[in-house]
Amino acid sequence: MLYRKTHKKRRRIILLLIFLLVMTVAFFELRLRPVTDSVAEIQAQALATEIINRSVSQVLEETNITSAQLEEITYTPDGRVAAVSADTVVANRLKNAVTLRIQESISGIKNHRVNISLGTLIGGEIISGIGPSVPLFISLSGNVTSDFESCFEQGGLNQTVHKLSLRVSTEINILMPLSSVSTLVETSVLISETVIVGSVPSGAILRTEAG
């Protein structure tokens, strides 16, 4: 009789533990996971943007590519601007080097630690950001594409500023111990500025071919 009571008690304890485990998993899915996914997405976007800007600066410094090498301004005999054209070989070399550097840097983010306050995890505006930090480890991967953007701005009396930027787009996959999420990161980084004296003809836009 005593054995049966003990056996029933153990079974109840096991069932209670299973119930608590299921409730914990359900709580994580319904309450914690959206928070961790949101925090991971924000952190990944910040990391990716930092990587993009740093990669562009590093490649420009390493290659010593200047505005004069990237673009050429052609003038008419009377001194007016005839066209603004690009050295596609140099431009594509720069674009490919930057894209590869960003790709490698993003793929190198493994088990990056992100701290989330316990109050933020539990939820609610009052306790958000309060309490001890809970570590969240994320890893990144994704494909990177880039292309040049060109625009003209008024720079002063009889002057036009030509700005050349590299627009980078990457679909980031964020991997976490119990979940994963994806986010799109797009940013434009200024490569060079050229002051052009004289009027710029309509349609004089710097173009580069795919490399």
Secondary structure as GFF3:
##gff-version 3
##sequence-region A 1 211
A	DSSP	alpha_helix	2	27	.	.	.	ID=ss1
A	DSSP	pi_helix	28	32	.	.	.	ID=ss2
A	DSSP	alpha_helix	33	63	.	.	.	ID=ss3
A	DSSP	alpha_helix	67	70	.	.	.	ID=ss4
A	DSSP	beta_strand	71	75	.	.	.	ID=ss5
A	DSSP	beta_strand	81	86	.	.	.	ID=ss6
A	DSSP	alpha_helix	88	107	.	.	.	ID=ss7
A	DSSP	beta_strand	112	117	.	.	.	ID=ss8
A	DSSP	alpha_helix	118	122	.	.	.	ID=ss9
A	DSSP	beta_strand	133	156	.	.	.	ID=ss10
A	DSSP	beta_strand	159	175	.	.	.	ID=ss11
A	DSSP	beta_strand	180	197	.	.	.	ID=ss12
###
